[in-house]
Amino acid sequence: MQIQFWGAARSVTGSMHLLSVNGHKLLLDCGLCQGRRKEAFERNRNLPFDAREIDAVILSHAHMDHSGNLPSLLKAGFTGPIYATSATRDLDAYMLLDSAHIQESDVAYVNKRRARQGKRLFEPLYTRQDAMETLTHFTSVEYGRPFEPVLGVQAHFRDAGHILGSASVVIDVNEQGRQRRLVFSGDIGRKGLPILRHPQVVENADYVIMESTYGNRFHESTGEAKEVLRQAALQVYDRRGKLIIPAFAVGRTQELAYRLDQLWEEGQLPPIDVFVDSPLAVNVTEVFRLHPECYDDETLKALLNESDRDPLGFKNMRYIRDVEGSKRLNELKTPAIIISASGMCEAGRILHHLKNNVEDPRTTVLFVGYQAEHTLGRKLLEGQDPVSIFGEEYRVRAQVRRAEGYSAHADRNELLSWAARTQSQGDLKRIFLVHGEEEGLLALAEGLRDQGAPQVDVPERGQAFEL
Ligand SMILES: [Zn+2]
């Protein structure tokens, strides 16, 4: 078999790995590349292989950097099945449509100005119609259920504990009687995330493709993260400003709601309005309700309990679906917390909130998730001033803060422990590190070697390995 790394190779976005076995081609993930806009767009549009030759796709989870470029794959001629857990499929139903909508409306917004300037108009990467078409290719498979994506390959999903439906993909390959097991970790979650179970490890792995997002970093405890949130809320309340929290609609938004609700119940939150400005977040919360098979014991218990506490219901929070409601937030004179997507400030309504508030010194922008290189989120975190939003420059007078304890990704210790447990349960031969920036990848590779891992590789984009 051959594995070729086409995305999230020495970077964190655009997860996409091509597996060739017995003359068949399998794609692991098909994520959107994010970062420098033009470069990312070109890379997303021009796939590095012939999409018509791909027999099937296996998805680790619904985050857009793992599944968001599927419509481009279909546009390029892919006709096969897309295997995913049913929770991933249901999340993607909303997320792919949302992604298409964002791309259409961002392009429309930019085109309006380009038309005035007499410049050539842009095309969206894909449309809602393309996203709808993609959904008809999904085949749902629950955790632990074996499936045969191509002849000679048996696969199944294990819980990765990262977001609802997230999985590590276990691939058992039989080539001329030779049996080997390849494990693609997907994004590895953490113990103690609300709602979800702990990440599982896989026994008898021969090869592992492993994520490394926080390969060189340690998370704050979730307690500290909650304290940062409390302080930021108090601060904007006193200054009568706004607390803007860029967050992905899936996972992080529900976790923030859960924590804000906790603070409110404990009497630690001032009487401040909280808005989740994302139609997607409303839909996604409904998807959470449909998938108790993904819950941890605590959430299941709370759900089955007769008390009126709803583990997925968030009091004191208003969800905004329509554009008019979103625009009204601009005129709001009272202090407020606004949670909006996208989490790395690359697209969506968050751009409008930043545009309207980043020049106001009463504003605090609080980052609760990973910010990839070259994204607006990363630029703000690194103190760039001015920043460009929709092609115009804005001075950064807002305070920019970060709370890392909210991560849905394992940190360095948790990654090392996941790898050590995997290695202890079999005869592991090789680890490929993906989904990290150079420093994190190299630091994790060193950590793995120090704890006695076998061969560790950090593939470059396009690099192929015969196994
Ligand atoms: Zn993810």
Boltz pocket constraint, residues with backbone or C-beta under 6 A from the ligand:
constraints:
  - pocket:
      binder: B
      contacts: [[A, 61], [A, 63], [A, 66], [A, 162], [A, 163], [A, 187]]
      max_distance: 6.0
